[in-house]
Amino acid sequence: MLEYPYIGKVNATFDDETIREIVLDGMKIIYKIYPNSVAVLMIYRYIDFDESDILLD
């Protein structure tokens, strides 16, 4: 993911090009792309989680 941070799709909850998600082994990983790094915001298994509860800086 660090080499190709834009491989994930834009997360619909935040509608921000720098906040993306990928699904891996039934887990959704939401991450934010910064100029020199990537920060994982949330990892969860269940689809019914309300992503709008995630607090961003």
N, C-alpha and C positions, 0 to 999 in steps of 0.2 A: 504494500500500500504506500510506503514512503516514496518509492520510485515513480508510481503512477497514482497520485492521490485523487485524481479526477475520475478514476475508474468506477466509483460508486455513483449511484443516481442522486440527484438533488432531493433532499428530504422535503416532502410536501408540507409538513407542519410549519417549517421555518421559511420555506421558499427563499433560500439564500444560497447562492452558488458555492459558498465556502462551507456549507453544512451539508454533508452527504451521508449516505447509508449504504451498507452492503449486508447481505444475508449470507451467513456461513454456518452450515450444520444446524439449521433451525434457530440460530441466534441472530438478532438484528444488531448491527454495530453502527452507531451514529457517531460521526466524527467531524471535526472542524479543521479546515485547512488554513494554516498560517503561512507566511512567506518562507520560513525555513523549518517548519515542523508541522506535525499533525497531532491533534489532541483528541483522544477518545472521550466523548461526552457521555455515552450510555451504551451498555450491552444488556440485552434482555432476550428472553426466550418467548414470551407470550405476546401475541398480536394485539390483545385487548388493552395493552398499556397505553395510557394517555400521554403522548409525547409532548403535549403543551405544558406539562408539569416540569419539564426540564428548564432549569435556570441557566441563563447565559450571562457572561460578564458584560 
